[in-house]
Amino acid sequence: MRSKHARSNRSTPLRIALAVVLVSTVPAAAAFARPHRTTQPTPGASTSASPDTAATGTGLNDPRLKEIAQQLVSSAENSSLDWKAQVPYIEDIKDGRGYTGGIVGFCSGTGDMYDMLKHYQELNPDNVLAKYLPALSKLDGSASHSGLDPNFVGDWKKAASDPAFQKAQSDERDRVYFGPAVMQAQGDGLRALGQFIYYDAIVMHGPGDDSTSFGGIRATAMKKAKTPAQGGDEKAYLTAFLDARRAAMKTEAAHEETDRVDTEQLVFLKAGNLDLRTPLVWKVYGESFHIDK
């Protein structure tokens, strides 16, 4: 099993206040910005908005397809389809972002772990991790463990059995990553496969505007091909997006392995499986996976 392979692949973050729109007018920077919590998410609904077009179809908002998307991402992130088993995961993978933990790799040094734990406190004020919020509020942009050691890792694992902690992780995943990715993909006229491709990209690269973040990758792709919402061919556009993503990945040593593009997403795309119909069979980093239904 690979140890959280993709979690070290995100661009170094720069905290910038964002409107809840993925492709903003914030000037490009060498880092991506993570949206911070201002309101509590509504279960089953995205808290983001896209200015492009109305949503097209259900896609990954279908619970069955959403589950498939989580499994596909987890196969690359965790070498496992069991994404729920990642709730207690926590370690410092020495990528300059402090501790990485949970189902999408919330980081102590990038602000999203702090936001997730703030939401956890909303759901369960008397939780074992609440005491670390003051320390985490000072660690954005830092690899430091100041105020966290020696008990943070153990307390995180204790919290993992709390349904409120599990919900906090899922809520923040949806608010910061899944919801915005799906909304933007629907605005671009993409079906389930394209929505998953956007989601996997935003989990790995972050929702920024620089060339190696999601917004920059999308912008590069749109220079090569029109989105379906612009009248373009869906398969041609997604090919351009994956080409742009692969190129972005190869600009950094941590991105050298592009299997999640080449032996997963591109396999589905070449087969014309734009609706993510099962069964699905793919490989990531030499390991074979399948989802039968």
C-alpha positions, 0 to 999 in steps of 0.5 A, a space after each residue: 500500500 502506498 502511504 497517502 501518495 497524493 497528499 504531498 502533491 498539493 501546491 503550497 497554500 496562501 490563505 486568501 479570502 475567497 468568494 465561494 466561486 472557484 474561478 475568481 478574479 484574484 490575481 494568480 499566485 504561486 499558491 492556492 487559496 482555501 475557502 474558509 468557513 463562514 456558514 454551516 453547510 446544508 446536508 446534501 447541498 453545495 454551498 458554492 455557486 458558479 456564474 457560468 451556467 445552470 447545472 446540467 443533470 444530476 451527475 455526482 449529486 446522485 448518491 451512488 455516483 458520489 460514492 463511486 467518486 469517493 472510492 475512485 479518489 481514495 484508490 489514488 490517495 490511499 490505495 484503498 476504496 474504503 475512503 471512510 476508513 481514512 477518518 482516523 488517518 493522521 501523520 506528518 508526511 514531511 511536505 511542509 504542510 504540518 500534519 495531514 489527516 482525514 478523508 481528503 488530507 486536511 492539513 494543519 499548515 493550510 487552514 482547512 484542518 482548522 476550519 474542519 475542527 471549527 465545524 467539529 466544535 459546532 457539531 460537538 463543543 465538548 470534543 477532545 480536539 477543541 483545545 487545539 484550535 488556538 494553536 491551529 489558528 496560528 499555523 496556517 502556512 507553517 509546517 510547525 507542530 507548535 501547540 499540537 505535540 505530543 498528544 494531537 495525533 492520539 487525540 485525533 485518533 480518539 475523535 475518529 470514533 465520534 460520528 460528529 467528527 466523521 460528519 465534520 470531515 465529510 461536510 468540509 470535504 463537500 464544502 471546500 472540494 466536492 461541492 465546488 468541483 461538481 458545481 463548476 463541472 456542471 456549469 461547464 456542461 460536464 457529465 459524471 466523469 468530468 465532474 469526477 475529473 474536476 473533483 480529483 484535480 481540486 483534491 490534489 491541486 487545490 482551488 487556486 488560479 496559478 498554473 498548477 492549481 485547479 483554476 489554472 489547469 482549467 484555464 489552460 484546457 479552455 485555451 485548447 478546447 471549448 467546454 460543452 457549455 461553450 458548444 465544444 465536444 465533451 471528450 475533446 475538452 476533457 482530453 485537453 483538461 487531462 493534458 493540462 493537468 498532466 503537464 502541471 503535475 510534471 512541473 513538480 517532483 511530487 507530481 511525477 507519477 501521473 497514473 491517476 490520470 493515465 491509468 484511471 481517468 484517461 482509461 474511462 475517457 477513451 472508453 467513452 464512459 462519460 457517465 461513469 457506468 459500472 463496472 469500472 476497472 482501473 489501475 493506480 500506481 501498479 495496483 488494480 481496482 474495480 467497482 462492479 456496481 
